[in-house]
Amino acid sequence: MKLRRLVVASAAAALCAIAIPVSSASAAVDCSQYKQYGDLSGKTVHIFTSILSPESDIYMAAYKDFETCTKATIQWEGSNDFESQLNVRVAGGSAPDLAVIPQPGLLQKMVQSGKAVPAPAGVVANAKKYWSADWRAYSTVNGKYYGAPLSANMKSLVWYSPKKFKKLGLKVPTTWAQMMNLSNTIVKKGFKPWCAGIGSGTATGWPATDWMEELVLRQLGPKVYDSWVAGKTKFADPKIQKVMKTLAAWLMNPKYVNAGIGDVKSIATTTFQDAGLGIPKGKCFMLQQASFYGAQFPKGTTIGPKGDVFAFFLPAINKKWPIPVEGGGEFIVSFRNAPEVNAVQTFLSSPLYLTKRAKLSTGGWTTANSGVPASAYPTPLDKMVAKYLANPKATFRFDGSDAMPAAVGAGSFWTQMTAWFSGNNPSSPGTIKAIAQAIDSTWPTS
């Protein structure tokens, strides 16, 4: 998943100095909360994941009481080569007990291998009670449920400066029309409202694919979004062409971008990390980026509703889908049907575990489990993000390019979006059509 691939290093760097509180033998533990999981003395459960230290230290600290009370041992193994290694291990008959899988496509592949085990009743019950239907659908294959999410992230945000907005008398928009009117108001005040950057080394272009995904979900809704991600609705389809024109009018508008950086073309050469750094200084007023972006601001930047920077929900466009949310998450999937594995998988899907995990965070971690109280999250941003992720009325969809074939999602979609922003006349109908046809031509035929 591109979010984990690109930002886990930043998150890890921010966590390096964090002291993680871990239960000790002398600490009082209320084992009555764990009675339902039974006595698992002498049992070991192996978890395989892409989540590495120091981030993984927090996950492990959150289940220490479970180990103390059940007398089970949980082995956490993180790998930078998780996806390929999981495939090798499953094919070779040495699958882990549990795997934390960040891609619905990989989850489905594991189910198709015949090695993944349907989730036990406890996980199914937690999923029905604490996750929305959209979230449950991503780990349901052929009518069987395979695993509840662990963490979740949200991309549908706009970063801004509450202090600068207040100074100029600007209000946070709640509709797409209001956001465009706000953009025009900022232009009239003598500024460019938006800043953007899609540079990301060999992955350059991925932020622009996110913009497309946000707009497809907002303008056309979940059914067309799913059809587009599956390749049934083409980029050259008139409906998707209309979305591309909306994007061009928004982030290819020379009056709107690229605030404090350059012209429209500079978006292609500006890194996504640097794109919004002018927000606290008043050089840039708005940046569309994911919840993780807060880690990019320099030390000392206050993040909050009255701070140097904060974020608001990227507004809906079509009233049919008033809360469209794009993001991602990780699913805990089992490869061994045993009481101890079922117990650990069930516990990891519970509000008890996820609330402990949230409380140990210093910011930047959320879950879509509605049983985790807002008070468990340490920052206003996390509270807001969790509220949207867990909202049963939200229309949630995973990052589209991650679900597309690699030749498109991590290939032509990235490169053609970069070429589009680099072009001399990106808003012209001919250019938009050519970009769409170039992407469609790379779609695998089988």
Sequence and secondary structure as in RCSB ss.txt:
>XXXX:A:sequence
MKLRRLVVASAAAALCAIAIPVSSASAAVDCSQYKQYGDLSGKTVHIFTSILSPESDIYMAAYKDFETCTKATIQ
WEGSNDFESQLNVRVAGGSAPDLAVIPQPGLLQKMVQSGKAVPAPAGVVANAKKYWSADWRAYSTVNGKYYGAPL
SANMKSLVWYSPKKFKKLGLKVPTTWAQMMNLSNTIVKKGFKPWCAGIGSGTATGWPATDWMEELVLRQLGPKVY
DSWVAGKTKFADPKIQKVMKTLAAWLMNPKYVNAGIGDVKSIATTTFQDAGLGIPKGKCFMLQQASFYGAQFPKG
TTIGPKGDVFAFFLPAINKKWPIPVEGGGEFIVSFRNAPEVNAVQTFLSSPLYLTKRAKLSTGGWTTANSGVPAS
AYPTPLDKMVAKYLANPKATFRFDGSDAMPAAVGAGSFWTQMTAWFSGNNPSSPGTIKAIAQAIDSTWPTS
>XXXX:A:secstr
 HHHHHHHHHHHHHHTT       TTS   GGGGGGG   TT EEEEEES  TTHHHHHHHHTHHHHHHH  EEE
EEE TTHHHHHHHHHHTT   SEEEE  HHHHHHHHHTT  B   HHHHHHHHHHS HHHHHTTEETTEE   EE
EEEE  EEEE HHHHHHHT    SSHHHHHHHHHHHHHTTS  B    B GGGTTHHHHHHHHHHHHHHHHHHHH
HHHHTTSS TTSHHHHHHHHHHHHHHS TTTTTTTT STTHHHHSBHHHHTTTTTTTS  BEE  GGGGGGS TT
  BSTTSSBEEEE   SSTTSSSEEEEEEEEEEES   HHHHHHHHHHTSHHHHHHHHHH SSS B   TTS GG
GSSSHHHHHHHHHHT TTSEEEE HHHHS HHIIIIIHHHHHHHHHHSSSTTSHHHHHHHHHHHHTTS   
